[in-house]
């Protein structure tokens, strides 16, 4: 089961994939690859198509043209379910199911996979340590957890079956600055420890740079620049990149 | 789903009714006192002839009895020749005698006795005083008073030999004509709410309310000789019963019938006792000694059975339909529209529609209530599922769980509150609607209500209406408990932050 040790992640690629909803183009035909075991941050304003990239990779949407490649093979509808079990997915508000306790949320997939209860419990406890979730939080319902705890549980749920890849869509978007800062540190450490393919979507350039060496800046469904933070800052591909970098506020000097 | 399905299974298992094993002769009667007395006379006559018989009393109107007889759901019922010529048989002359009717009924497998000895024809009645003041003696005198208000029984309003024909025959100009229940029309005319009503010539109330019967000077109303109709097959199966029925012919004249009607309706005597007195026989001890609470218990069982079975069956169909409707938008609209159309069918009509398919008694009533239960459950199942936040649906999909697991573990629990609310609405509506089921012989709390309306007895009406209201409250309470048990705790918590 411990795929991370053997496979070291999934290699994803968008091969001319595009997506439109009615008249609005979410993603233009795009060529983008994510190497196994790498961490990448997708950045851009809202509506730039960054979430669509994750949704295509998970088979939650089907591309209108081109294809999604998983370890080199074009993703077929029949393979989607198996792929999703190899990928953890975390969204902004956690997407926890309110009718289940934190533990119930964690147990959903393992139970379906036929894990014995002790194994589920052990795995949950191990992940609680990894994410620094208080042990007693597992028995609570999502409505009884703080925002930061909910995101930790969501991350744990994504990691339960030890996936080969982790896709995070604005995972810290709804948190207050202190919790956010704390979780940023933990996530960075966790990504490094696990060695999985990680793709994290954020609109915050500093957060993106904190998580990943490779940043992909999207605009109107197309890649504007693909490089390190230093590349974006020092060699912006166009005026939009320059403005995007400059739009990050630095603290004013003390008077 | 698991919880809903479990509930349905339990209800079904508990309440599957045991159908009658032995088959006595079944006599029907319409929902008015004279018909009920005649039915009771037939039952006692059969009993005295050594034939076990049951009386399914107050089975609504003519069409219900006629259909039930033709389908073999009942074996005999009292009818009137005028109804046969004008309503039931379409190709016989209006003045056809009993011999003609007998020949016409035979191919239908239906026999007819000779006249029981009295005519109960339609007549138009007014308050004596009012009629004298206006100088009205004949129906044609009504022409001179176009502002008079008529209150006619619903049956009279619609049938060919009723108001439409009467208006044409006499060229009556009145426009203020309202439909009333026949049992209520006497009070309406006595209180002055209407000026003239239709009545039957043997009605007990005619002298009681000091009504004048207007002379039918154009001989518009046909003869309504009382007879028994019976299934011809009974001549082979129960010859003694048919002989007993035939012996009743010619034995009841108009004053005798009016007196029996008055004894039941005005003096409050039991119809079975009046019938027994007429035959010079006695009522079984067991029937007289039936205590109120025993009757209440039996009616409660009948009523709960109707509601529970129909609701249980509705759950089994409506929840999957609601799921389907939520999955496929286009199909969903069709399903919801179709169940919505069912809901618009008037309840009484729905019960009557079921008779050709299922006969009379419990099953057609269950079927009608079942159809009524569909809309609230389908609608709320659909609404509950469609209302789940899209990010939760997506998180569920992204976990890599197959569709049916997502449905069972995530979507249905999240929709449970809405589904249960729909089931509760259906149950409470059913408790009320089931009171009408007595009209097609399904019993329940509607039975005393029907009798109470017929006999103008508030006490009897309350005997049905009060338990029905209590049951509705109980059902409401029960579902609130179930709701509390089945709604996941996590959904009842106020969100933090």
Boltz contact constraints between the chains, C-beta under 6 A:
constraints:
  - contact:
      token1: [A, 58]
      token2: [B, 398]
      max_distance: 6.0
  - contact:
      token1: [A, 81]
      token2: [B, 400]
      max_distance: 6.0
  - contact:
      token1: [A, 84]
      token2: [B, 398]
      max_distance: 6.0
  - contact:
      token1: [A, 84]
      token2: [B, 400]
      max_distance: 6.0
  - contact:
      token1: [A, 85]
      token2: [B, 400]
      max_distance: 6.0
  - contact:
      token1: [A, 89]
      token2: [B, 398]
      max_distance: 6.0
  - contact:
      token1: [A, 91]
      token2: [B, 391]
      max_distance: 6.0
  - contact:
      token1: [A, 95]
      token2: [B, 391]
      max_distance: 6.0
  - contact:
      token1: [A, 95]
      token2: [B, 395]
      max_distance: 6.0
  - contact:
      token1: [A, 97]
      token2: [B, 410]
      max_distance: 6.0
  - contact:
      token1: [A, 98]
      token2: [B, 490]
      max_distance: 6.0
  - contact:
      token1: [A, 98]
      token2: [B, 491]
      max_distance: 6.0
  - contact:
      token1: [A, 99]
      token2: [B, 413]
      max_distance: 6.0
  - contact:
      token1: [A, 99]
      token2: [B, 414]
      max_distance: 6.0
  - contact:
      token1: [A, 99]
      token2: [B, 488]
      max_distance: 6.0
  - contact:
      token1: [A, 99]
      token2: [B, 490]
      max_distance: 6.0
  - contact:
      token1: [A, 99]
      token2: [B, 491]
      max_distance: 6.0
  - contact:
      token1: [A, 109]
      token2: [B, 399]
      max_distance: 6.0
  - contact:
      token1: [A, 112]
      token2: [B, 401]
      max_distance: 6.0
  - contact:
      token1: [A, 112]
      token2: [B, 405]
      max_distance: 6.0
  - contact:
      token1: [A, 141]
      token2: [B, 490]
      max_distance: 6.0
  - contact:
      token1: [A, 141]
      token2: [B, 493]
      max_distance: 6.0
  - contact:
      token1: [A, 143]
      token2: [B, 493]
      max_distance: 6.0
  - contact:
      token1: [A, 143]
      token2: [B, 495]
      max_distance: 6.0
  - contact:
      token1: [A, 143]
      token2: [B, 496]
      max_distance: 6.0
  - contact:
      token1: [A, 147]
      token2: [B, 497]
      max_distance: 6.0
